[in-house]
Amino acid sequence: MMELLERVESSYIPAFKTMLMDVEAALTEAQDVRLHLMPLKCRLEDIERVEFSEVKPFLLPLLHVVCLIWVTSKHYNMPVRIVVLLQEICNLLIEQALVYLSPEDLLKGDMEESLGKVRMVLGILNTFKEAFEERREKLHTYYEPGQEVREWDFNSTMVFVRLDTFLKRLEMVEDLLATALDLMKLEKIEFSGIKGKTLGQQVLDVYEEFQEAYKLFSERTYDCLDLTNMAEDSALWAVESPQDQRVPPRERANISAMGQHRNVLRLHEDFATLRWLKPHSSCFAFAQDFEQDAFGFQQKVEDIDRRLGTVFIQAFDDASDLEHAFKLLDMFGSLLERPVIAADAADKYSVLISMFSRALDHARLIYSRHIQTELKLGGYQEKLYADWSQTVSEKSQYNLTQPLICRLNLGTGKGELSDVPMVLMLLAESRGCSCTVDCWGVWDHISMVMDDVHDLEQRIQKAKNNVEEIQTIVGSWASPIFVRRDCKTESLLSLEDCQDRLERRYSLVRESGQRIHLLVKENQSLLLADPASDIWKAYVDYVDEIVLDGFFTAIECSLKYLLENTDPKAGLAPLFEVQLNLVIPDLIFQPSLDPGTNDGFYDMVEGLLNDIYRISSLVPRLAEHSGFLHYQLLSSSLRADTEDMADLADMRHELMGRVQAVVTACCDYRSAFDHYSYLYGEDRKEFFRQFLLYGHILTAAEIEAHAENGVPESPPTLQQFREQIDSYEKIYEEVNRIEPISIFQSWMKVDARPFKASLLNVIKWWSLVFKQHLMDHVMHSLSDLDEFIKTSDKGLSKKVEKGDYDGLVEIMGHLLAVKERHSVTDAMFEPLKQTVELLKTYEQELPEEVYKQLEELPEKWNNIKKLAIAVKQHVAPLQANEMTVLRKSCSAFDVEQHRFRERFRKEAPFRFDTKKPYQLLDTKHIEIKQMESAMTSIYESAGLFEVMVPDYKQLKQCRKELCLLKELWDMISLVGTCLDD
């Protein structure tokens, strides 16, 4: 360009030199910036690669690299640039946090899980701010001794302006979730006392109001973490330097150097523009829906807190004693820490302390009375002993003189013992006295009988205890095997640990069975029973019935739990969840709901039921004489009363009926998305190919109508591109409004988020294909023109002397190329500008080079056209000479072709008796080829020098006849060969 300006002695040479120096300086600066920013790429990729919950270890190394950039870079160690860089890192962290939090489901999912995620993000982002302050304080350690230290003297609020706004919103969401978790406890609060029912109803009303208020957030479609919802902080988005009032001229070039990392480039470019804007209400008219909803919810919560404080005071006043007061405190728990309730309850703490003091005084009084009673009992015991000791000798002497057996009872014929208990008591009390009973051996017999009776009583009691233990054991089975996660009413059935729960229950039943068999065997020993006797078998049947009832109760308990939690009228939280996924070209559920598939949802529930029933097969039968090995309840023949078994079968049938009904409902829900199937079912490449050729997809009628010549091509207009892109943008918005979570029959939760995300990606892909084609068209068109201008400028700038035929041909070639592009290139700039504007409406940013080319190339093209005119005038004499020579060559070649035609007609193998026809054909082919080569050269030269050339029909006729002769002699040869065979 400089040579061209110097050649035409342009007045723009000084300005162009200045601009060239600026460009060279900017290039050096950009290379330095790129060199120092490249190490940041790995750190940023590390942050993008991991889950946000694992980002914390990468923050300090990231800031370490930023410090090194500040210290070592010659051009990037300016506050305005390092602030922007740190802002973009904050933006990246915010973006990653949003992906981790899934804002659209943050207030719709499990509150406890959402609160944990929010607190995790708050901790990580605050850690980043702390790490920044730490690196700021230690920045001097990065400098060499004696090197000038440049501190980060800018205000940290300039760096964290958007991050602080995001943190503020997160804290708002955290407070909202924590409040919701506190108020969810109201569901479990129950009161006793006179006012218990009234207070309980008040709390229930408050709980229902809270649910209604919180339900608003789950019904909203906005993003609760969308920073554009923070209108009150919009003014903070303008980061303005006191000494810089506009974007520096080379700012975007430096930012582009940073752009080796795509996300940071995008954010960097966006905010490099935003940060120079001053806050105007028209620029930041963001919606405040979430803030308004949160403020309304907070006001509602304050009202609820005041009412709960009143309820607490009434319940406390109604508490009859200290025990009930402490139970009330335990029920309210963390609710008492809420400021409004705490203020209302503060006066009751002194009352509670007074109640506690009175209770202590009462306990002290009881303890004192107990001590006094013990002292009195001790004195009474001593007096009783003194009275007994005075009369025992006389009573003992009298009773020992009495006979042991008095007389025969006339009614029974049996002897009666005298006052044996009294005697025995006296004997026990008078250990040193002699007894005449020993003389008769009666005492030994009585002692032996009493020992036998005592032994029998102990064995029977032990056997009874064993049976009670068996009843306790089988009673321990009466709890559901499969329950909701963490036993929370709002959680799903815990399928992740169902195998562990099942194994634990199976292990418990097996161990219990072994214990039951040991106890029955012990009872056999205790009762001295004969295993083969009928009475023992009847006893075993009795215990066997206990175990069988235990298994029935255990299975019934699990089935009832599943039925209660799948009752559409119960109003409980969903029990099961399936995901709807897009696995091109099909929509599938995970687990599958399609009939006939293995490991589907129906089979899974069937498997859970089989696992429940299977516990009865884990214990060997006690009644071995029954002929059954275990208690498997799948056969009703184990019980005399099959009514209970029929009840279990009915419960199972009802549950599987509900499963079938919900499967049908979910499949109908999936079918509602079939009208989107064309987006992922069609051949994308073929669709786009036909659109580029014809502007639409060809119909069968069009293809049939143009079957012979083909459908005429009709490339799409820019308006057609706009219509296609707009249609996909509209579909994207429509799909984006699809509810991510749907509930069927009140107990089946369908998570459509994977399908929704996949479908949105497919739609974005379609939209991006059209946008990318327009972008490529713009960039390639400008790039090709730029390259053409450079080539033409270089070729047309060469000097051509008289007699330099090759140089003249080259010049004429460039002139012809400029002529051929003239009309197309003149008409291309306006459509390209319209295309760029259209892409801007879809937020598709083109490289800076494109805008530069679009601005500069029209002038360059005009210069090339002017240069071509000047060169054409310069070479006009030379062109005229060559045109004369070329016309003579054309005439000479015309004469030559006529001569060749005459020779061809004589020498070509036209006669049937020609010898060696193929050799003649080859010879004539070579001659014609040489003539055609010369003709082509004449045509090319004629095109360059704009000379009319004859059609040379004689030579073309020779080529045509040569081909016919070849086919004729091939046929002759073929016929002759067939006749010879």
Protein Blocks (a to p, Z undefined) as FASTA:
>chain_A
ZZmmmmnopaklmmmmmmmmmmmmmmmmmmmmmmmmmmmmmmmmmmmmpcfklmmmmmmm
mmmmmmmmmmmpmklmcfklmmmmmmmmmmmmmmmmmmmnommlmmmmcfklmmmmmmmm
mmmmmmmmmmmmmmmmmmmmmpcehiacdddfbcfklmmmmmmmmmmmmmmmmmmmmmmm
mmmmmmmpccedjklmmmmmmmmmmmmmmmmmmmmmmmpmbdfklmklmmmlmmmmpccd
fklcbdcfklmmmmmmmmmpmklmmmmmmmmmmmmpccdfklmmccfklmmmmmmmmmmm
mmmmmmmmmmmmmmmmmpmblmlmmmmmmmnmmmmmpmklmmmmmmmmmmmmmmmmmmmm
mmmmmmmmmmmmmmmmmmmmmmmmmmmmmmmmmmmmmmmmpcfblbdcfklopacdddfk
lmmmmmmmmmmbccfklmnommmmmmmmmmmmmmmmmmmmmmmmmmmmmmmmmmmmmccf
bdcehhiakbccdfklmmmmmmmmmmmmmmmmmmmmmmmmmmmmmnopafkbmklmmmmm
mmmmmmmmmmmmmmmmmmmmmmmmmcfklopacfbdcddddddfbdcddddfbehiahif
klmmmmmmmmmmmmmmmpccfblmnopablcfkbmklpmblmlmmmmmmmmmmmmmmmmm
mmmmmmmmmmmmmmmmmmmmpcfklmmmmmmmnopacdfklmmmmmmnopadddddfklm
mmmmmmmmmmmmmmmmpcfbdcehhlaccdfklmmmmmmmmmmmmmmmmmmmmmmmmmmm
mmmmmmmmmmmmmmmmpccdehilmlmmmmmmmmmmmmmmmmmmmmmmmmmmmmmmmmmm
nopacdfklmmmmmmmmmmmmmmmmmmmmmmmmmmmmmmmmmmmmmmmmmmmmmmmmmmm
mmmmmmpcfbfkbghkllmmmmmmmmmmmmmmmmmmmmmmmmmnopacdeklmlmmmmmm
mmmmmmmmmmmmmmmmmmmZZ
